[in-house]
Amino acid sequence: MRRFVQVTLAINLVLVALIDLVGYVAHVGPVARVAATEPILARQYAAAAFGYGVLLLVFVWPRFRREPAWLLVPAVFLIALWLDAVYELAAGTGPVGDNLPSTIVRAVLAAIYVAGYLALRRAIQDQPAIPGQPLGASR
């Protein structure tokens, strides 16, 4: 499960870099229409996406193996974005083809992070304690 979560984090970072950062700043890709219409908001969202990417890379990636609770950080971000994507689908603010992929991807990524948290937490709890080492240190 650790390797699967690592791959998921890498995919999430690539999506943030390519779609959110490049897309919103350069007005290309699936977000080009929205970014061109609202350039100030697009740059603000790109800044938030940059912070999210840094959070994933600097805090979540190195710590999730020892402290699986760090996986809940990207899950919370993605659940909030997923709720927004569901709203966009329900409100009909654009073509379904524009909003459906992000809704699916965000739901899958959030589910992987929550499942990873539960599985890694259980693995750490089932691991026998070694005197002098924090839980999960021997793995």
C-alpha positions in Angstrom: 0.0 0.0 0.0 2.9 2.3 0.7 4.1 2.1 -2.9 0.6 2.6 -4.2 0.2 5.8 -2.2 3.6 7.0 -3.4 2.5 6.5 -7.0 -0.8 8.3 -6.2 1.1 11.2 -4.7 3.4 11.4 -7.8 0.3 11.4 -10.1 -1.3 14.0 -8.0 1.8 16.2 -8.2 1.9 15.8 -11.9 -1.7 16.8 -12.3 -1.2 19.8 -10.1 1.9 20.9 -12.0 0.5 20.4 -15.5 -3.2 21.2 -15.2 -3.4 23.7 -12.3 -0.1 25.5 -12.5 0.6 25.6 -16.2 -3.1 25.5 -17.2 -4.2 28.4 -15.1 -1.1 30.6 -15.6 -0.7 30.0 -19.4 -4.4 29.4 -20.1 -3.9 26.0 -21.8 -5.4 22.6 -21.4 -8.8 21.7 -19.8 -8.9 24.9 -17.7 -8.1 27.3 -20.6 -11.6 28.6 -21.0 -12.1 29.4 -17.4 -8.5 30.7 -16.9 -8.9 33.1 -19.9 -12.3 34.3 -18.6 -11.2 35.0 -15.1 -7.4 35.7 -15.2 -7.1 37.1 -11.7 -8.9 34.2 -10.1 -6.9 31.8 -12.3 -3.7 33.2 -10.9 -5.0 32.9 -7.4 -6.0 29.3 -7.9 -2.6 28.6 -9.4 -1.0 30.0 -6.3 -3.2 27.8 -4.1 -2.3 24.8 -6.3 1.4 25.7 -5.9 1.0 25.7 -2.2 -0.9 22.4 -2.3 1.9 20.9 -4.4 4.6 22.1 -2.0 2.5 20.7 0.9 2.4 17.3 -0.8 6.1 17.3 -1.7 7.6 18.7 1.5 5.2 17.5 4.3 3.0 14.6 3.1 5.4 12.5 1.0 8.3 12.2 3.5 6.0 11.6 6.6 3.0 9.5 5.5 4.9 6.2 6.1 5.5 6.9 9.8 2.4 9.0 10.4 -0.5 8.0 8.0 -2.6 10.9 9.3 -0.7 13.1 6.8 -2.6 11.4 4.0 -5.8 13.0 5.3 -4.4 16.5 4.4 -4.6 15.9 0.6 -7.9 14.0 1.1 -9.5 17.0 2.7 -8.3 19.3 -0.1 -9.6 16.9 -2.7 -12.9 16.3 -1.0 -13.5 20.1 -1.0 -12.6 20.3 -4.6 -14.7 17.3 -5.4 -17.7 18.9 -3.7 -17.2 21.9 -5.9 -16.9 19.7 -9.0 -20.2 17.9 -8.1 -21.9 21.3 -7.7 -20.6 22.4 -11.1 -22.1 19.3 -12.6 -25.4 19.7 -10.8 -25.7 23.4 -11.6 -24.9 22.8 -15.3 -22.3 25.6 -15.4 -20.6 24.1 -18.4 -20.5 21.0 -20.6 -20.6 17.7 -18.7 -17.5 16.7 -20.6 -15.6 19.6 -19.0 -16.7 18.9 -15.4 -17.0 15.1 -15.3 -13.3 14.1 -15.6 -12.2 16.4 -12.7 -15.1 15.0 -10.6 -14.0 11.5 -11.1 -10.3 12.1 -10.7 -10.8 14.0 -7.4 -13.1 11.3 -6.0 -10.6 8.5 -6.9 -7.6 10.3 -5.4 -9.5 11.2 -2.2 -10.6 7.6 -1.9 -7.0 6.3 -2.3 -5.7 8.7 0.3 -8.4 7.7 2.8 -7.9 4.0 2.1 -4.1 4.4 2.4 -4.6 6.1 5.7 -6.8 3.3 7.1 -4.5 0.5 5.8 -1.2 2.1 6.9 -2.7 3.0 10.3 -3.8 -0.6 10.8 -0.4 -1.9 9.7 1.4 0.4 12.2 -1.0 -0.7 15.0 -0.5 -4.4 14.2 3.2 -4.0 14.3 4.9 -5.2 17.5 6.4 -2.4 19.5 10.2 -2.3 19.7 11.6 -0.7 22.8 13.2 2.6 22.1 11.7 3.1 18.7 8.5 5.0 17.7 5.7 3.0 16.3 6.2 2.0 12.7 10.0 2.7 12.7 11.1 -0.8 11.9 9.2 -0.8 8.6 
